[in-house]
Amino acid sequence: MRNKIFLSFLIFIFSAFIGPQKGLSQPAPGEGPDIKFGEITFRVREIQSSPSPLKILEIYVEVLNKSRRMAAPPNSVKAVLSQKEVVFEDPKPADEFTLTPQEANLSVPLPPLTGRVLVFGINLPKEKIESITFEIQVNPPDGDRKTVKWEER
């Protein structure tokens, strides 16, 4: 009986020192999938209405999950669009054209190595705009950030 207890104790000690030194791999708390921007494109859409037509600038933002194993859960990916600079063709309007920052959440899961498109819409003023510079950020404040410029053609 003593030999069995001693042998069991010896095997336990031996396996504790020789066995695996690392635990199973798990993501660190707060560590998530690698979310980046893909292609960002613009489209101007004109909607007929009275008394004058509306011009809407649509901004298509591709959001990519670059992680190989980790999916982004629903509502965990947020993109924020903010205006940096607006250049008008002459004459400059009396009213200042400023946009409030817009947010969009991805309400579906984003599997590994895939992407989705978020769409922002901005009502353009009647005055002729030459260009607008935007800053877009995913998962602020630490996420990927891009500056893009739309130019009237």
N, CA, C and O of each residue as an XYZ file, in Angstrom:
612
protein
N       0.823     -1.187      0.000
C       0.000      0.000      0.000
C       0.866      1.249      0.000
O       0.604      2.198     -0.739
N       1.896      1.242      0.831
C       2.801      2.383      0.886
C       3.507      2.603     -0.434
O       3.695      3.741     -0.862
N       3.896      1.522     -1.077
C       4.586      1.635     -2.363
C       3.673      2.267     -3.418
O       4.140      3.057     -4.239
N       2.376      1.930     -3.406
C       1.445      2.503     -4.359
C       1.292      4.009     -4.133
O       1.280      4.781     -5.092
N       1.177      4.422     -2.886
C       1.043      5.846     -2.570
C       2.318      6.585     -2.973
O       2.258      7.652     -3.583
N       3.475      6.008     -2.627
C       4.740      6.634     -2.978
C       4.905      6.722     -4.495
O       5.346      7.749     -5.010
N       4.552      5.645     -5.216
C       4.656      5.634     -6.664
C       3.698      6.648     -7.293
O       4.067      7.330     -8.249
N       2.485      6.755     -6.773
C       1.513      7.740     -7.283
C       2.020      9.164     -7.054
O       1.924     10.020     -7.934
N       2.556      9.400     -5.868
C       3.100     10.721     -5.547
C       4.286     11.047     -6.453
O       4.412     12.181     -6.917
N       5.147     10.079     -6.710
C       6.310     10.266     -7.563
C       5.885     10.573     -9.018
O       6.474     11.437     -9.669
N       4.873      9.869     -9.512
C       4.365     10.114    -10.869
C       3.751     11.513    -10.944
O       3.943     12.217    -11.936
N       3.020     11.919     -9.915
C       2.412     13.250     -9.886
C       3.485     14.339     -9.945
O       3.374     15.272    -10.741
N       4.500     14.230     -9.128
C       5.579     15.218     -9.095
C       6.315     15.233    -10.438
O       6.598     16.300    -10.984
N       6.618     14.055    -10.960
C       7.336     13.944    -12.226
C       6.529     14.580    -13.362
O       7.092     15.311    -14.177
N       5.222     14.313    -13.429
C       4.396     14.866    -14.504
C       4.212     16.385    -14.359
O       4.054     17.083    -15.361
N       4.230     16.890    -13.149
C       4.086     18.332    -12.930
C       5.293     19.087    -13.475
O       5.140     20.184    -14.014
N       6.496     18.516    -13.343
C       7.701     19.195    -13.816
C       8.002     18.924    -15.280
O       8.570     19.784    -15.953
N       7.644     17.776    -15.784
C       7.967     17.399    -17.160
C       6.819     17.734    -18.118
O       7.061     17.942    -19.307
N       5.593     17.788    -17.633
C       4.412     17.987    -18.478
C       4.402     19.332    -19.167
O       5.342     20.113    -19.018
N       3.352     19.614    -19.920
C       3.273     20.879    -20.670
C       3.339     22.079    -19.728
O       2.684     22.109    -18.687
N       4.138     23.057    -20.115
C       4.321     24.240    -19.281
C       3.333     25.348    -19.613
O       3.114     26.239    -18.792
N       2.727     25.313    -20.810
C       1.760     26.330    -21.208
C       0.365     25.741    -21.178
O       0.169     24.552    -21.431
N      -0.596     26.584    -20.868
C      -1.987     26.165    -20.936
C      -2.473     26.209    -22.373
O      -1.734     26.600    -23.277
N      -3.691     25.816    -22.575
C      -4.259     25.871    -23.917
C      -4.400     27.322    -24.362
O      -4.685     28.209    -23.558
N      -4.201     27.542    -25.631
C      -4.241     28.893    -26.183
C      -5.665     29.444    -26.170
O      -6.586     28.827    -26.706
N      -5.830     30.606    -25.555
C      -7.106     31.318    -25.553
C      -6.812     32.788    -25.784
O      -5.766     33.288    -25.370
N      -7.723     33.477    -26.439
C      -7.469     34.906    -26.660
C      -7.428     35.658    -25.337
O      -8.171     35.359    -24.403
N      -6.554     36.625    -25.287
C      -6.461     37.452    -24.087
C      -7.744     38.265    -23.944
O      -8.380     38.590    -24.946
N      -8.135     38.599    -22.712
C      -9.342     39.400    -22.541
C      -9.208     40.727    -23.272
O      -8.175     41.392    -23.189
N     -10.261     41.107    -23.989
C     -10.238     42.360    -24.722
C      -9.618     42.240    -26.099
O      -9.709     43.172    -26.898
N      -8.987     41.109    -26.393
C      -8.392     40.910    -27.706
C      -9.475     40.416    -28.646
O     -10.192     39.466    -28.332
N      -9.595     41.053    -29.789
C     -10.657     40.685    -30.712
C     -10.121     40.451    -32.094
O      -8.908     40.409    -32.302
N     -11.024     40.297    -33.048
C     -10.606     40.086    -34.433
C      -9.932     41.334    -35.007
O     -10.123     42.445    -34.513
N      -9.146     41.125    -36.052
C      -8.406     42.205    -36.710
C      -9.300     42.832    -37.773
O      -9.414     42.302    -38.878
N      -9.937     43.960    -37.448
C     -10.883     44.625    -38.341
C     -10.170     45.781    -39.048
O      -9.581     46.646    -38.400
N     -10.231     45.786    -40.386
C      -9.588     46.811    -41.207
C     -10.565     47.293    -42.274
O     -11.613     46.689    -42.498
N     -10.197     48.398    -42.930
C     -10.977     48.910    -44.042
C     -10.523     48.259    -45.330
O      -9.345     47.946    -45.507
N     -11.474     48.060    -46.225
C     -11.181     47.636    -47.587
C     -11.354     48.839    -48.489
O     -10.826     49.916    -48.213
N     -12.090     48.653    -49.562
C     -12.315     49.712    -50.536
C     -13.396     50.676    -50.048
O     -14.384     50.258    -49.444
N     -13.202     51.967    -50.312
C     -14.189     53.001    -49.988
C     -14.552     53.690    -51.301
O     -13.687     54.230    -51.991
N     -15.843     53.666    -51.636
C     -16.291     54.246    -52.902
C     -17.416     55.239    -52.655
O     -18.059     55.224    -51.605
N     -17.647     56.112    -53.651
C     -18.661     57.158    -53.565
C     -19.629     57.027    -54.735
O     -19.274     56.542    -55.809
N     -20.855     57.469    -54.500
C     -21.863     57.538    -55.566
C     -22.810     58.689    -55.239
O     -23.276     58.818    -54.107
N     -23.090     59.526    -56.241
C     -24.046     60.623    -56.065
C     -25.368     60.159    -56.654
O     -25.434     59.701    -57.795
N     -26.402     60.286    -55.866
C     -27.739     59.898    -56.304
C     -28.630     61.132    -56.253
O     -28.646     61.859    -55.261
N     -29.364     61.356    -57.327
C     -30.280     62.484    -57.385
C     -31.703     61.960    -57.267
O     -32.112     61.063    -58.005
N     -32.453     62.532    -56.326
C     -33.831     62.121    -56.085
C     -34.732     63.288    -56.454
O     -34.588     64.391    -55.927
N     -35.671     63.030    -57.371
C     -36.597     64.074    -57.802
C     -37.633     64.330    -56.713
O     -38.309     63.409    -56.252
N     -37.746     65.574    -56.316
C     -38.743     65.979    -55.318
C     -39.095     67.437    -55.575
O     -38.385     68.141    -56.294
N     -40.179     67.877    -54.991
C     -40.563     69.274    -55.183
C     -40.186     70.051    -53.930
O     -40.307     69.476    -52.849
N     -39.759     71.254    -53.970
C     -39.611     72.135    -55.123
C     -38.309     71.911    -55.898
O     -38.218     72.315    -57.058
N     -37.300     71.280    -55.291
C     -36.053     71.060    -56.026
C     -35.558     69.637    -55.737
O     -35.878     69.075    -54.690
N     -34.790     69.061    -56.645
C     -34.289     67.696    -56.424
C     -33.256     67.651    -55.306
O     -32.570     68.637    -55.034
N     -33.158     66.500    -54.669
C     -32.165     66.274    -53.611
C     -30.969     65.542    -54.201
O     -31.127     64.625    -55.007
N     -29.777     65.949    -53.797
C     -28.562     65.229    -54.175
C     -28.005     64.585    -52.920
O     -27.737     65.251    -51.920
N     -27.838     63.274    -52.998
C     -27.327     62.522    -51.854
C     -26.003     61.882    -52.239
O     -25.901     61.217    -53.270
N     -24.992     62.087    -51.405
C     -23.701     61.439    -51.585
C     -23.711     60.169    -50.741
O     -23.834     60.218    -49.517
N     -23.579     59.038    -51.416
C     -23.524     57.751    -50.713
C     -22.069     57.321    -50.615
O     -21.336     57.351    -51.604
N     -21.653     56.918    -49.412
C     -20.285     56.470    -49.161
C     -20.363     55.002    -48.777
O     -20.980     54.648    -47.772
N     -19.735     54.148    -49.581
C     -19.726     52.701    -49.362
C     -18.384     52.326    -48.731
O     -17.329     52.491    -49.343
N     -18.444     51.820    -47.497
C     -17.238     51.506    -46.739
C     -17.181     49.993    -46.536
O     -18.047     49.411    -45.881
N     -16.151     49.363    -47.105
C     -15.966     47.926    -46.934
C     -15.190     47.682    -45.644
O     -14.118     48.249    -45.434
N     -15.747     46.831    -44.782
C     -15.122     46.479    -43.510
C     -14.706     45.016    -43.603
O     -15.525     44.151    -43.913
N     -13.423     44.741    -43.332
C     -12.871     43.390    -43.475
C     -12.438     42.818    -42.139
O     -11.898     43.533    -41.294
N     -12.676     41.525    -41.948
C     -12.153     40.802    -40.792
C     -10.934     40.028    -41.273
O     -11.074     39.005    -41.944
N      -9.742     40.506    -40.935
C      -8.491     39.904    -41.386
C      -8.068     38.714    -40.517
O      -7.095     38.033    -40.842
N      -8.780     38.457    -39.425
C      -8.436     37.338    -38.548
C      -8.663     36.016    -39.262
O      -9.576     35.884    -40.077
N      -7.832     35.051    -38.950
C      -7.965     33.731    -39.563
C      -8.935     32.832    -38.803
O      -9.519     31.924    -39.394
N      -9.115     33.064    -37.517
C      -9.938     32.162    -36.714
C     -11.088     32.837    -35.981
O     -12.089     32.187    -35.680
N     -10.968     34.103    -35.692
C     -11.925     34.758    -34.803
C     -12.965     35.571    -35.578
O     -12.613     36.439    -36.376
N     -14.233     35.287    -35.339
C     -15.325     36.048    -35.948
C     -15.653     37.247    -35.061
O     -15.489     37.197    -33.842
N     -16.113     38.312    -35.688
C     -16.571     39.481    -34.945
C     -18.061     39.291    -34.660
O     -18.840     39.103    -35.594
N     -18.470     39.335    -33.400
C     -19.889     39.147    -33.063
C     -20.759     40.286    -33.617
O     -20.238     41.344    -33.970
N     -22.071     40.076    -33.694
C     -22.970     41.146    -34.153
C     -22.830     42.389    -33.282
O     -22.614     42.281    -32.075
N     -22.950     43.549    -33.878
C     -22.884     44.854    -33.207
C     -21.551     45.142    -32.524
O     -21.483     46.008    -31.652
N     -20.493     44.433    -32.904
C     -19.184     44.711    -32.305
C     -18.299     45.544    -33.228
O     -17.232     46.000    -32.817
N     -18.735     45.746    -34.473
C     -17.969     46.543    -35.436
C     -18.725     47.844    -35.675
O     -19.880     47.844    -36.102
N     -18.042     48.962    -35.386
C     -18.645     50.282    -35.553
C     -17.731     51.135    -36.421
O     -16.514     51.144    -36.239
N     -18.329     51.852    -37.366
C     -17.576     52.791    -38.203
C     -18.123     54.188    -37.969
O     -19.334     54.380    -37.866
N     -17.222     55.168    -37.885
C     -17.600     56.562    -37.664
C     -17.046     57.393    -38.814
O     -15.861     57.319    -39.141
N     -17.933     58.193    -39.424
C     -17.579     59.065    -40.542
C     -17.670     60.504    -40.075
O     -18.693     60.914    -39.525
N     -16.606     61.283    -40.288
C     -16.642     62.698    -39.923
C     -16.028     63.534    -41.041
O     -15.120     63.093    -41.746
N     -16.544     64.741    -41.181
C     -16.097     65.677    -42.219
C     -14.829     66.376    -41.746
O     -14.742     66.810    -40.597
N     -13.844     66.482    -42.643
C     -12.616     67.209    -42.320
C     -12.549     68.552    -43.051
O     -12.187     69.566    -42.455
N     -12.902     68.558    -44.359
C     -12.786     69.788    -45.132
C     -13.780     69.762    -46.296
O     -14.002     68.723    -46.918
N     -14.374     70.925    -46.576
C     -15.267     71.084    -47.715
C     -14.743     72.244    -48.559
O     -14.476     73.328    -48.039
N     -14.596     72.007    -49.877
C     -14.136     73.046    -50.796
C     -15.274     73.314    -51.778
O     -15.705     72.421    -52.507
N     -15.757     74.570    -51.784
C     -16.838     74.983    -52.670
C     -16.262     75.626    -53.917
O     -15.187     76.225    -53.888
N     -17.002     75.491    -55.024
C     -16.683     76.289    -56.194
C     -17.211     77.688    -55.907
O     -18.120     77.843    -55.091
N     -16.659     78.718    -56.565
C     -17.100     80.096    -56.296
C     -18.556     80.268    -56.658
O     -18.984     79.625    -57.617
N     -19.338     81.050    -56.003
C     -19.047     81.744    -54.746
C     -19.303     80.834    -53.543
O     -20.104     79.902    -53.614
N     -18.620     81.118    -52.454
C     -18.804     80.346    -51.232
C     -20.158     80.701    -50.616
O     -20.511     81.879    -50.558
N     -20.921     79.710    -50.156
C     -22.251     79.993    -49.606
C     -22.186     80.766    -48.292
O     -21.192     80.720    -47.568
N     -23.268     81.470    -48.009
C     -23.347     82.254    -46.768
C     -23.452     81.320    -45.563
O     -22.859     81.586    -44.518
N     -24.206     80.227    -45.707
C     -24.343     79.262    -44.607
C     -23.213     78.244    -44.667
O     -22.888     77.715    -45.730
N     -22.624     77.983    -43.513
C     -21.544     77.006    -43.418
C     -22.118     75.598    -43.547
O     -23.122     75.274    -42.913
N     -21.483     74.763    -44.367
C     -21.914     73.388    -44.564
C     -21.065     72.483    -43.665
O     -19.903     72.210    -43.967
N     -21.650     72.028    -42.570
C     -20.937     71.125    -41.669
C     -21.802     69.900    -41.412
O     -23.021     69.992    -41.268
N     -21.153     68.780    -41.361
C     -21.835     67.511    -41.113
C     -21.535     67.037    -39.704
O     -20.412     67.169    -39.217
N     -22.531     66.492    -39.066
C     -22.288     65.872    -37.764
C     -21.704     64.485    -38.021
O     -22.064     63.846    -39.009
N     -20.818     64.011    -37.163
C     -20.272     62.664    -37.354
C     -21.400     61.630    -37.391
O     -22.365     61.712    -36.631
N     -21.258     60.670    -38.282
C     -22.241     59.599    -38.413
C     -21.618     58.284    -38.003
O     -20.433     58.045    -38.231
N     -22.434     57.426    -37.390
C     -21.985     56.103    -36.967
C     -22.818     55.042    -37.645
O     -23.998     55.247    -37.929
N     -22.193     53.898    -37.905
C     -22.914     52.736    -38.420
C     -22.359     51.499    -37.733
O     -21.145     51.321    -37.629
N     -23.266     50.645    -37.264
C     -22.878     49.381    -36.637
C     -23.183     48.237    -37.581
O     -24.189     48.254    -38.289
N     -22.313     47.248    -37.585
C     -22.556     46.037    -38.359
C     -23.378     45.099    -37.484
O     -22.877     44.564    -36.494
N     -24.642     44.901    -37.853
C     -25.568     44.163    -36.989
C     -25.519     42.652    -37.192
O     -26.244     41.920    -36.518
N     -24.688     42.179    -38.097
C     -24.541     40.735    -38.326
C     -23.120     40.320    -37.967
O     -22.223     41.164    -37.954
N     -22.893     39.043    -37.675
C     -21.524     38.618    -37.386
C     -20.636     38.746    -38.624
O     -21.107     38.642    -39.757
N     -19.365     38.969    -38.392
C     -18.395     39.080    -39.484
C     -17.424     37.906    -39.349
O     -16.489     37.958    -38.550
N     -17.651     36.839    -40.138
C     -16.795     35.654    -40.036
C     -15.344     35.970    -40.398
O     -15.067     37.005    -41.005
N     -14.419     35.084    -40.029
C     -13.007     35.296    -40.373
C     -12.799     35.389    -41.885
O     -13.464     34.705    -42.662
N     -11.873     36.239    -42.275
C     -11.463     36.426    -43.668
C     -12.615     36.782    -44.603
O     -12.647     36.346    -45.754
N     -13.559     37.576    -44.104
C     -14.669     38.042    -44.936
C     -14.839     39.545    -44.758
O     -14.155     40.164    -43.943
N     -15.749     40.122    -45.521
C     -16.013     41.546    -45.435
C     -17.482     41.855    -45.638
O     -18.232     41.032    -46.163
N     -17.888     43.034    -45.224
C     -19.245     43.545    -45.410
C     -19.117     45.023    -45.784
O     -18.070     45.638    -45.581
N     -20.199     45.581    -46.335
C     -20.197     46.991    -46.732
C     -21.187     47.763    -45.867
O     -22.340     47.360    -45.715
N     -20.726     48.871    -45.306
C     -21.577     49.813    -44.583
C     -21.796     51.020    -45.494
O     -20.885     51.442    -46.205
N     -23.012     51.571    -45.467
C     -23.345     52.689    -46.347
C     -23.717     53.911    -45.505
O     -24.541     53.831    -44.593
N     -23.086     55.046    -45.835
C     -23.416     56.328    -45.221
C     -24.049     57.190    -46.299
O     -23.679     57.088    -47.468
N     -25.002     58.043    -45.922
C     -25.632     58.963    -46.869
C     -25.575     60.384    -46.361
O     -25.857     60.651    -45.193
N     -25.204     61.305    -47.254
C     -25.089     62.719    -46.898
C     -25.879     63.540    -47.901
O     -25.716     63.391    -49.112
N     -26.736     64.407    -47.384
C     -27.520     65.306    -48.229
C     -26.622     66.476    -48.634
O     -26.197     67.256    -47.782
N     -26.333     66.601    -49.930
C     -25.454     67.666    -50.422
C     -26.232     68.973    -50.552
O     -27.417     68.957    -50.884
N     -25.578     70.101    -50.293
C     -26.256     71.399    -50.434
C     -26.471     71.737    -51.907
O     -25.924     71.082    -52.794
N     -27.282     72.775    -52.154
C     -27.573     73.206    -53.527
C     -26.353     73.852    -54.181
O     -26.197     73.790    -55.400
N     -25.487     74.472    -53.376
C     -24.285     75.104    -53.912
C     -23.354     74.033    -54.468
O     -23.335     72.898    -53.992
N     -22.590     74.411    -55.473
C     -21.681     73.481    -56.133
C     -20.467     73.224    -55.242
O     -19.771     74.155    -54.837
N     -20.225     71.949    -54.945
C     -19.086     71.550    -54.113
C     -18.003     70.970    -55.016
O     -18.282     70.167    -55.906
N     -16.772     71.389    -54.775
C     -15.643     70.857    -55.530
C     -15.158     69.542    -54.919
O     -14.904     68.576    -55.639
N     -15.027     69.506    -53.561
C     -14.566     68.278    -52.905
C     -14.927     68.300    -51.417
O     -15.130     69.357    -50.819
N     -14.998     67.094    -50.845
C     -15.180     66.932    -49.403
C     -14.177     65.880    -48.943
O     -14.060     64.811    -49.542
N     -13.463     66.196    -47.878
C     -12.520     65.254    -47.289
C     -13.140     64.687    -46.017
O     -13.620     65.428    -45.159
N     -13.124     63.369    -45.911
C     -13.702     62.668    -44.762
C     -12.629     61.872    -44.034
O     -11.622     61.464    -44.612
N     -12.880     61.667    -42.743
C     -12.087     60.721    -41.968
C     -13.035     59.622    -41.514
O     -14.101     59.899    -40.962
N     -12.646     58.382    -41.746
C     -13.452     57.235    -41.359
C     -12.618     56.379    -40.421
O     -11.451     56.094    -40.691
N     -13.235     55.969    -39.309
C     -12.532     55.130    -38.337
C     -13.421     53.967    -37.948
O     -14.628     54.123    -37.759
N     -12.812     52.803    -37.832
C     -13.526     51.612    -37.384
C     -13.161     51.368    -35.923
O     -11.994     51.464    -35.543
N     -14.156     51.056    -35.116
C     -14.003     50.778    -33.685
C     -13.121     51.801    -32.969
O     -12.052     51.461    -32.463
N     -13.584     53.074    -32.930
C     -12.810     54.113    -32.247
C     -12.632     53.775    -30.771
O     -13.465     53.054    -30.222
N     -11.615     54.246    -30.120
C     -10.591     55.175    -30.592
C      -9.346     54.492    -31.143
O      -8.473     55.171    -31.683
N      -9.236     53.164    -31.023
C      -7.987     52.490    -31.385
C      -8.002     51.820    -32.747
O      -6.978     51.291    -33.178
N      -9.139     51.829    -33.440
C      -9.255     51.086    -34.692
C      -8.599     51.767    -35.882
O      -8.082     52.881    -35.795
N      -8.643     51.045    -37.002
C      -8.095     51.519    -38.270
C      -8.745     52.844    -38.658
O      -9.943     53.035    -38.446
N      -7.956     53.763    -39.226
C      -8.436     55.099    -39.590
C      -7.970     55.411    -41.018
O      -6.832     55.125    -41.392
N      -8.874     56.003    -41.803
C      -8.547     56.372    -43.179
C      -9.097     57.751    -43.489
O     -10.164     58.126    -43.002
N      -8.367     58.507    -44.301
C      -8.839     59.789    -44.809
C      -9.090     59.616    -46.301
O      -8.217     59.164    -47.043
N     -10.297     59.982    -46.731
C     -10.677     59.839    -48.146
C     -11.247     61.153    -48.645
O     -11.747     61.966    -47.869
N     -11.163     61.348    -49.967
C     -11.623     62.604    -50.559
C     -12.571     62.301    -51.709
O     -12.256     61.512    -52.600
N     -13.740     62.942    -51.678
C     -14.688     62.874    -52.785
C     -14.577     64.156    -53.582
O     -14.560     65.248    -53.015
N     -14.501     64.025    -54.912
C     -14.401     65.187    -55.779
C     -15.517     65.144    -56.799
O     -15.790     64.101    -57.394
N     -16.169     66.295    -57.000
C     -17.225     66.416    -58.010
C     -16.572     66.286    -59.384
O     -15.525     66.878    -59.650
N     -17.197     65.518    -60.229
C     -16.616     65.324    -61.580
C     -17.410     66.035    -62.601
O     -17.077     65.987    -63.785
